């Protein structure tokens, strides 16, 4: 679903205020949590909530909402002054809702707890939730890019860009190649190579776009060459299909495809492995990291109780329980709490080793207001370069100008508030 710009969000909230009167407030004596995800995941959290209730006496009700309706449903609840106590959401949503004044700044309200949680969280995940020293939500789970390869065809996975292109050159001679199953011709796919080249979308203070630097240009050239020179398909091909046939014995995708391959291609069991992404000129193998967050809405009457439950969900044993539940539903969200990984009994140790190593070298979307609407312009630049042979420098110059204009627009809207 296309995300709204901040200006559109304000307009939507004003309009929906008049439609919000029919909503009802959550009961005052229980914590209400909305989970963006499946009913099965909500039941898993409800199982933990029952244990939490026995431990604390605090009742929790977890309700599942679909990804398709979640963003607008949250906006409607905010406009009608009837949000849940706890909301789980996409990694960047808390910045949007927090800027509207709809979410509690957890860093201000619970500074000691937040400091302790940060120490146990993968740094790349934490950086994506920290907005101008404010934290409106903490990670609930995460997903991460990794490299899949057929170990019976590729005996040693590439560990550098140079090794990757050499491998792709050899594979091309036999009609084989590489797939992008997550982020193909999109900003998510490009981001890894931008970071591996030593570049980034913004400067360290998120006050200026930096997509027209030599590093950003180098990352874009390498990413587009994978398609234009080394034959990465421009049309979607599922990882399971490419790996099963062996036509695409190397693929970049999300960690959930570990289960996808196990279940969807049992005939190649033992013939595939995962590895970190190859490192770029910066010396880093940075991958993209995503996931869901959980935060407290400002109108909640149960802020302290809600925070107790959020901390309970972040305990290592709770995170391990949630992981086991996601494996059962073939979602396989990963725990962002590093202390929980020793308790993941359902995960192969070799797989665990690679995922931890990659998570330690991963970054998420920038915590910038309006980023969700900006991504479509990054996608357009990538696709014009790959599909229309547009000049990289020209496209990135125009993209950087747009991103800087958008930053100024968002800042002016914040000042008006």
LUMZARO-282874 format. One record per residue (C-alpha): residue in one letter; x, y, z. Coordinates in steps of 0.02 Angstrom, whole numbers, plus 32768, in hexadecimal, padded with zeros to 4 digits. Layout:
@res=a px=X py=Y pz=Z
...
***
This chain:
@res=x px=8000 py=8000 pz=8000
@res=x px=8045 py=80AC pz=7FD4
@res=x px=806F py=810F pz=806F
@res=x px=802E py=81C0 pz=8080
@res=x px=80A0 py=8257 pz=808D
@res=x px=809E py=82B4 pz=8132
@res=x px=8032 py=833D pz=80E7
@res=x px=7FB4 py=82BB pz=80AD
@res=x px=7FB7 py=826D pz=8159
@res=x px=7F86 py=8312 pz=81AA
@res=x px=7EFA py=8329 pz=812C
@res=x px=7EBE py=8278 pz=8146
@res=x px=7EB9 py=828D pz=8202
@res=x px=7E55 py=832E pz=81F6
@res=x px=7DD7 py=82DB pz=8182
@res=x px=7DC9 py=823C pz=81E8
@res=x px=7DA9 py=8297 pz=828B
@res=x px=7CF7 py=82AE pz=824E
@res=x px=7CE8 py=81F3 pz=822B
@res=x px=7D36 py=81B5 pz=82CC
@res=x px=7CA6 py=81D0 pz=8342
@res=x px=7C5D py=8123 pz=8325
@res=x px=7CF7 py=80CB pz=836C
@res=x px=7CF8 py=808D pz=841E
@res=x px=7D7F py=809F pz=84A0
@res=x px=7DE0 py=8008 pz=84DD
@res=x px=7DB1 py=7FCB pz=858B
@res=x px=7E0F py=802B pz=8612
@res=x px=7E3C py=7F90 pz=8676
@res=x px=7E9C py=7F33 pz=85EF
@res=x px=7F2A py=7F54 pz=8575
@res=x px=7EF3 py=7F49 pz=84C0
@res=x px=7F75 py=7F1E pz=843D
@res=x px=7F61 py=7F22 pz=8381
@res=x px=7FD3 py=7EA9 pz=8325
@res=x px=7FF6 py=7ECA pz=826E
@res=x px=7FFC py=7E16 pz=8232
@res=x px=7F9D py=7D73 pz=8234
@res=x px=7F1F py=7D2D pz=82AD
@res=x px=7F9B py=7CA1 pz=82D2
@res=x px=801D py=7D21 pz=8308
@res=x px=7F9D py=7D7A pz=8374
@res=x px=7F74 py=7CD5 pz=83CA
@res=x px=802D py=7CBC pz=83ED
@res=x px=8036 py=7D66 pz=8441
@res=x px=7F95 py=7D40 pz=849E
@res=x px=7FE7 py=7CA3 pz=84E4
@res=x px=8073 py=7D10 pz=8528
@res=x px=7FF3 py=7D8D pz=8567
@res=x px=7F9F py=7D05 pz=85CF
@res=x px=8045 py=7CDF pz=8623
@res=x px=8061 py=7D99 pz=863C
@res=x px=7FB6 py=7DAA pz=868E
@res=x px=7FDD py=7D1D pz=8707
@res=x px=8081 py=7D72 pz=8732
@res=x px=8043 py=7E26 pz=8743
@res=x px=7F85 py=7E23 pz=874D
@res=x px=7F7E py=7E96 pz=86B4
@res=x px=7F06 py=7E5D pz=862B
@res=x px=7F38 py=7E6D pz=8574
@res=x px=7ECD py=7E58 pz=84D8
@res=x px=7F29 py=7E42 pz=8433
@res=x px=7EC9 py=7E60 pz=8391
@res=x px=7F0D py=7E39 pz=82E3
@res=x px=7EFD py=7EBA pz=8259
@res=x px=7F34 py=7E9E pz=81A6
@res=x px=7FC5 py=7EF9 pz=8154
@res=x px=7F50 py=7F3A pz=80CE
@res=x px=7EDD py=7F96 pz=8146
@res=x px=7F54 py=7FBB pz=81D6
@res=x px=7F98 py=8065 pz=81A3
@res=x px=7EEE py=80B2 pz=8183
@res=x px=7EA2 py=805D pz=821B
@res=x px=7F25 py=80AB pz=828C
@res=x px=7F06 py=8156 pz=8240
@res=x px=7E4B py=8142 pz=825B
@res=x px=7E64 py=810F pz=8310
@res=x px=7ED6 py=81A5 pz=832D
@res=x px=7E58 py=821C pz=82DF
@res=x px=7DCA py=81D1 pz=8344
@res=x px=7E31 py=81D5 pz=83E7
@res=x px=7E1D py=8118 pz=83F9
@res=x px=7EC5 py=80C9 pz=83D2
@res=x px=7EF9 py=8028 pz=8429
@res=x px=7F72 py=8030 pz=84BB
@res=x px=7FFA py=7FD5 pz=845A
@res=x px=800E py=7FD6 pz=839E
@res=x px=8082 py=7F69 pz=8337
@res=x px=80AE py=7FAF pz=828E
@res=x px=8128 py=7FBB pz=81FF
@res=x px=81D7 py=7FF4 pz=822A
@res=x px=81BE py=80A7 pz=81F0
@res=x px=810B py=80C6 pz=8227
@res=x px=8131 py=80FB pz=82D8
@res=x px=8190 py=8193 pz=8295
@res=x px=80F4 py=81C7 pz=8234
@res=x px=807D py=81AE pz=82C5
@res=x px=80F7 py=81F6 pz=8344
@res=x px=8109 py=8295 pz=82DE
@res=x px=804B py=82A6 pz=82E8
@res=x px=805B py=82A4 pz=83A5
@res=x px=8001 py=81FE pz=83AC
@res=x px=8087 py=8194 pz=83FF
@res=x px=80E6 py=8196 pz=84A2
@res=x px=819E py=81C3 pz=849A
@res=x px=81DF py=8128 pz=84F2
@res=x px=828C py=8173 pz=8501
@res=x px=8246 py=8201 pz=856A
@res=x px=81C9 py=819B pz=85CF
@res=x px=8235 py=8102 pz=85F3
@res=x px=82EA py=8138 pz=85D9
@res=x px=833E py=80B3 pz=8644
@res=x px=82DC py=8026 pz=85F5
@res=x px=82FE py=8067 pz=8546
@res=x px=83B9 py=8072 pz=8568
@res=x px=83BA py=7FBE pz=85A4
@res=x px=8354 py=7F81 pz=850F
@res=x px=83C5 py=7FD9 pz=8493
@res=x px=845D py=7F7A pz=84D3
@res=x px=8409 py=7ED5 pz=84A9
@res=x px=83C6 py=7F06 pz=83FD
@res=x px=841C py=7EF4 pz=8354
@res=x px=845F py=7FA2 pz=8331
@res=x px=841F py=7FAF pz=827F
@res=x px=836E py=7F8F pz=82BB
@res=x px=837B py=800E pz=8347
@res=x px=83BB py=8099 pz=82D5
@res=x px=831D py=808D pz=826D
@res=x px=82AB py=80B2 pz=8302
@res=x px=830C py=8145 pz=834B
@res=x px=82C0 py=81E6 pz=8309
@res=x px=8314 py=8287 pz=8345
@res=x px=833F py=8236 pz=83ED
@res=x px=828B py=81FD pz=83FE
@res=x px=8255 py=8148 pz=83FD
@res=x px=819D py=812B pz=83DC
@res=x px=81A8 py=806D pz=83CC
@res=x px=8223 py=7FE0 pz=83EB
@res=x px=823E py=7F49 pz=837B
@res=x px=81C8 py=7EB6 pz=838A
@res=x px=8220 py=7E4A pz=830A
@res=x px=828C py=7E59 pz=826F
@res=x px=82AE py=7E15 pz=81C1
@res=x px=8355 py=7E19 pz=8168
@res=x px=83A1 py=7E02 pz=80BD
@res=x px=8417 py=7D70 pz=80A3
@res=x px=8467 py=7D18 pz=800F
@res=x px=8428 py=7C6C pz=7FDF
@res=x px=848F py=7BF8 pz=7F73
@res=x px=848D py=7B46 pz=7F31
@res=x px=8523 py=7AFA pz=7F88
@res=x px=852A py=7A6A pz=7F0B
@res=x px=8545 py=7AE9 pz=7E7E
@res=x px=859F py=7B75 pz=7ED9
@res=x px=8618 py=7B22 pz=7F51
@res=x px=865B py=7BC3 pz=7F9D
@res=x px=85E8 py=7C5B pz=7FA7
@res=x px=862C py=7D04 pz=7F6C
@res=x px=8663 py=7D76 pz=7FFA
@res=x px=868D py=7E13 pz=7F94
@res=x px=8641 py=7E71 pz=7F03
@res=x px=86D2 py=7E3A pz=7E96
@res=x px=86B5 py=7D84 pz=7EC0
@res=x px=85FA py=7D98 pz=7EA0
@res=x px=8610 py=7DE0 pz=7DF2
@res=x px=8693 py=7D5C pz=7DC8
@res=x px=8618 py=7CD5 pz=7DFE
@res=x px=8589 py=7D22 pz=7D9B
@res=x px=85F9 py=7D2B pz=7D01
@res=x px=861C py=7C70 pz=7D0E
@res=x px=8566 py=7C45 pz=7D32
@res=x px=852C py=7CAA pz=7C9B
@res=x px=8595 py=7C3B pz=7C29
@res=x px=8529 py=7BA6 pz=7C5C
@res=x px=8484 py=7C02 pz=7C55
@res=x px=8476 py=7C18 pz=7D10
@res=x px=846C py=7CB5 pz=7D79
@res=x px=8434 py=7D14 pz=7E13
@res=x px=838B py=7D4D pz=7E55
@res=x px=834A py=7DD9 pz=7EC2
@res=x px=82B3 py=7D93 pz=7F1D
@res=x px=82A6 py=7E29 pz=7F93
@res=x px=82C6 py=7EDB pz=7F58
@res=x px=82D7 py=7EBC pz=7E9E
@res=x px=82E9 py=7F64 pz=7E44
@res=x px=82AF py=7FBB pz=7EE3
@res=x px=82FC py=8024 pz=7F6C
@res=x px=830C py=7F8F pz=7FE1
@res=x px=8376 py=7F33 pz=7F62
@res=x px=83E0 py=7FCB pz=7F3D
@res=x px=83F9 py=7FFA pz=7FF4
@res=x px=846F py=7F69 pz=8018
@res=x px=84E4 py=7F9D pz=7F8C
@res=x px=84D8 py=8054 pz=7FBA
@res=x px=8511 py=8029 pz=806A
@res=x px=8592 py=7FA9 pz=8032
@res=x px=85E0 py=8030 pz=7FC5
@res=x px=85EC py=80A3 pz=805C
@res=x px=855A py=8114 pz=8033
@res=x px=84B1 py=8136 pz=8084
@res=x px=840A py=8188 pz=805E
@res=x px=8428 py=8218 pz=80D8
@res=x px=84B4 py=8263 pz=813F
@res=x px=84CE py=822E pz=81F5
@res=x px=8454 py=82B1 pz=8237
@res=x px=83CE py=828E pz=81B3
@res=x px=83D0 py=8345 pz=8180
@res=x px=8408 py=832D pz=80CC
@res=x px=83F8 py=82A7 pz=8047
@res=x px=849A py=8257 pz=800B
@res=x px=8468 py=81EC pz=7F77
@res=x px=84D6 py=8248 pz=7EFA
@res=x px=857E py=8225 pz=7F4A
@res=x px=8607 py=81BF pz=7EF4
@res=x px=85DE py=812E pz=7F69
@res=x px=8524 py=8134 pz=7F40
@res=x px=854C py=813B pz=7E86
@res=x px=85C2 py=80A5 pz=7E96
@res=x px=853E py=8042 pz=7EF4
@res=x px=84B9 py=806B pz=7E72
@res=x px=852D py=803B pz=7DE3
@res=x px=8554 py=7F93 pz=7E31
@res=x px=849D py=7F70 pz=7E57
@res=x px=8463 py=7F9C pz=7DA7
@res=x px=84F3 py=7F3B pz=7D57
@res=x px=84B2 py=7E9F pz=7DAD
@res=x px=841B py=7EAF pz=7D3A
@res=x px=8465 py=7EFE pz=7C9F
@res=x px=850B py=7EA2 pz=7C97
@res=x px=84F9 py=7E03 pz=7CFD
@res=x px=8447 py=7DD4 pz=7CCF
@res=x px=83E3 py=7DDF pz=7D70
@res=x px=832E py=7DCB pz=7D35
@res=x px=82C6 py=7E68 pz=7D30
@res=x px=8224 py=7E05 pz=7D42
@res=x px=81FB py=7DAF pz=7DE8
@res=x px=8230 py=7CFA pz=7DFC
@res=x px=8212 py=7CA6 pz=7EA6
@res=x px=82AE py=7C6E pz=7F01
@res=x px=8265 py=7BC1 pz=7F19
@res=x px=8252 py=7BAA pz=7E5D
@res=x px=82FE py=7BEC pz=7E30
@res=x px=8357 py=7B89 pz=7EB5
@res=x px=82F6 py=7AE8 pz=7E95
@res=x px=8322 py=7AE2 pz=7DDD
@res=x px=83D3 py=7B20 pz=7DF9
@res=x px=83BC py=7BA4 pz=7D71
@res=x px=83D8 py=7C2A pz=7DF5
@res=x px=844B py=7BDA pz=7E76
@res=x px=8469 py=7C7F pz=7ED1
@res=x px=83E3 py=7CF4 pz=7F13
@res=x px=83CC py=7D89 pz=7F87
@res=x px=832E py=7D7E pz=7FF1
@res=x px=82E9 py=7D89 pz=80A0
@res=x px=8307 py=7D0F pz=812E
@res=x px=8253 py=7CCE pz=8123
@res=x px=8283 py=7C74 pz=8082
@res=x px=82E5 py=7BF9 pz=80ED
@res=x px=823C py=7BAD pz=8119
@res=x px=81FE py=7BCC pz=8068
@res=x px=828A py=7B61 pz=8021
@res=x px=827A py=7ADC pz=80A6
@res=x px=81C0 py=7AC8 pz=8088
@res=x px=81B5 py=7AF8 pz=7FD1
@res=x px=824C py=7A9D pz=7F8B
@res=x px=826A py=7A03 pz=7FF7
@res=x px=82BE py=79AA pz=7F65
@res=x px=835A py=7A18 pz=7F78
@res=x px=836B py=7A01 pz=8033
@res=x px=8423 py=7A09 pz=8062
@res=x px=8450 py=7A57 pz=7FBA
@res=x px=843F py=7B0C pz=7FED
@res=x px=8488 py=7B7F pz=8071
@res=x px=8483 py=7C35 pz=80A5
@res=x px=8510 py=7CB3 pz=80B6
@res=x px=852A py=7D6B pz=80D7
@res=x px=851D py=7DE3 pz=8046
@res=x px=85C5 py=7E03 pz=7FF0
@res=x px=8623 py=7E97 pz=8035
@res=x px=863A py=7F34 pz=7FCD
@res=x px=86C3 py=7FB8 pz=7FBE
@res=x px=869D py=7FF5 pz=806F
@res=x px=86D1 py=7F4A pz=80B1
@res=x px=8620 py=7F2D pz=80F2
@res=x px=859F py=7EAA pz=80C4
@res=x px=850C py=7F17 pz=80FA
@res=x px=8460 py=7ECE pz=80DA
@res=x px=83B3 py=7F18 pz=80E9
@res=x px=8354 py=7EF6 pz=818A
@res=x px=829A py=7F0D pz=81A5
@res=x px=8214 py=7ED8 pz=821F
@res=x px=8188 py=7F12 pz=8291
@res=x px=818B py=7F86 pz=8326
@res=x px=811A py=7F9E pz=83BE
@res=x px=80F3 py=8040 pz=8417
@res=x px=8074 py=8095 pz=8489
@res=x px=7FF4 py=8113 pz=844E
@res=x px=7FED py=81B9 pz=84A9
@res=x px=7F34 py=81A9 pz=84D2
@res=x px=7F4C py=8104 pz=852D
@res=x px=7F0D py=8103 pz=85E0
@res=x px=7F7C py=806E pz=8604
@res=x px=8028 py=80AC pz=85D3
@res=x px=8087 py=805C pz=8663
@res=x px=802B py=7FB6 pz=8650
@res=x px=8046 py=7FBA pz=8594
@res=x px=80FF py=7FD9 pz=85AD
@res=x px=810A py=7F46 pz=8624
@res=x px=80C1 py=7ED5 pz=859E
@res=x px=8134 py=7F19 pz=8516
@res=x px=81C9 py=7EF4 pz=8585
@res=x px=8182 py=7E47 pz=85A6
@res=x px=8179 py=7E27 pz=84EB
@res=x px=822E py=7E5E pz=84DC
@res=x px=826E py=7DE1 pz=855A
@res=x px=82E2 py=7D5F pz=850B
@res=x px=826D py=7CCF pz=8536
@res=x px=81D7 py=7D2D pz=84EE
@res=x px=8236 py=7D56 pz=844F
@res=x px=8268 py=7C9F pz=843B
@res=x px=81B2 py=7C6C pz=8454
@res=x px=8179 py=7CE7 pz=83CF
@res=x px=81FD py=7CA6 pz=8356
@res=x px=81C2 py=7BF3 pz=836F
@res=x px=8111 py=7C2C pz=834D
@res=x px=8144 py=7C86 pz=82AD
@res=x px=819E py=7BEA pz=8270
@res=x px=80FE py=7B87 pz=8289
@res=x px=809E py=7C04 pz=821D
@res=x px=812D py=7C0F pz=819D
@res=x px=814B py=7CC7 pz=81C2
@res=x px=81F3 py=7CB3 pz=821A
@res=x px=8208 py=7D61 pz=825E
@res=x px=82AE py=7D6D pz=82BA
@res=x px=82CA py=7DAD pz=836C
@res=x px=831B py=7E5A pz=8376
@res=x px=8350 py=7E37 pz=842A
@res=x px=83FF py=7DEF pz=8419
@res=x px=83F3 py=7D95 pz=84C0
@res=x px=8365 py=7D28 pz=847E
@res=x px=83C9 py=7CD2 pz=83F5
@res=x px=8417 py=7C52 pz=846A
@res=x px=8366 py=7C15 pz=848D
@res=x px=8332 py=7BF8 pz=83D7
@res=x px=8326 py=7B3A pz=83DF
@res=x px=82CB py=7B2E pz=8337
@res=x px=835A py=7B7B pz=82D3
@res=x px=83EC py=7B1D pz=8285
@res=x px=848F py=7B58 pz=82D3
@res=x px=84E4 py=7B7B pz=822B
@res=x px=844E py=7BE2 pz=81F4
@res=x px=844F py=7C3D pz=829C
@res=x px=8507 py=7C68 pz=8289
@res=x px=84EC py=7CB8 pz=81DE
@res=x px=844F py=7D16 pz=8212
@res=x px=84A3 py=7D5F pz=82AC
@res=x px=853C py=7D93 pz=8248
@res=x px=84CF py=7DE6 pz=81C3
@res=x px=845E py=7E3A pz=8244
@res=x px=84F8 py=7E87 pz=8294
@res=x px=851F py=7ED2 pz=81E9
@res=x px=8475 py=7F12 pz=81B4
@res=x px=8415 py=7FB5 pz=81A9
@res=x px=835E py=7FE2 pz=819F
@res=x px=82FF py=8071 pz=814C
@res=x px=8332 py=8120 pz=8182
@res=x px=82CB py=816D pz=8210
@res=x px=8295 py=8200 pz=81A6
@res=x px=81E7 py=8249 pz=81A3
@res=x px=819E py=822C pz=80F7
@res=x px=8214 py=819E pz=80CB
@res=x px=8186 py=8129 pz=809A
@res=x px=814D py=81A0 pz=8011
@res=x px=8201 py=81C3 pz=7FDC
@res=x px=8224 py=810C pz=7FB5
@res=x px=81BC py=810F pz=7F16
@res=x px=8231 py=8193 pz=7ECF
@res=x px=82C8 py=8128 pz=7EF8
@res=x px=8271 py=8096 pz=7EA2
@res=x px=824E py=8103 pz=7E0A
@res=x px=8305 py=8137 pz=7DFE
@res=x px=833F py=8082 pz=7E0A
@res=x px=82C5 py=8048 pz=7D86
@res=x px=82EB py=80D6 pz=7D0C
@res=x px=83A4 py=80AB pz=7D17
@res=x px=8389 py=7FF0 pz=7CFE
@res=x px=82F9 py=7FEF pz=7C83
@res=x px=8311 py=8092 pz=7C24
@res=x px=83D0 py=80A5 pz=7C2A
@res=x px=83C0 py=814C pz=7C83
@res=x px=8463 py=819C pz=7CBA
@res=x px=8488 py=816C pz=7D6E
@res=x px=84CF py=8216 pz=7D9F
@res=x px=843B py=8273 pz=7D55
@res=x px=83BB py=8206 pz=7DAD
@res=x px=8413 py=820F pz=7E55
@res=x px=8427 py=82CC pz=7E46
@res=x px=836C py=82DF pz=7E2B
@res=x px=8345 py=8263 pz=7EB5
@res=x px=83B4 py=82BD pz=7F32
@res=x px=8361 py=8363 pz=7F09
@res=x px=82B5 py=8319 pz=7F26
@res=x px=82E8 py=82C8 pz=7FCA
@res=x px=8331 py=836C pz=800B
@res=x px=8295 py=83CB pz=7FD9
@res=x px=822B py=834B pz=8034
@res=x px=8296 py=835C pz=80D1
@res=x px=8278 py=8418 pz=80D1
@res=x px=81BD py=83FE pz=80B8
@res=x px=81B2 py=8384 pz=8149
@res=x px=8215 py=83F9 pz=81B9
@res=x px=81A1 py=848A pz=8192
@res=x px=8109 py=841F pz=81BA
@res=x px=8156 py=83EF pz=8261
@res=x px=8178 py=84A6 pz=828A
@res=x px=80C2 py=84D1 pz=8264
@res=x px=808C py=844B pz=82E0
***
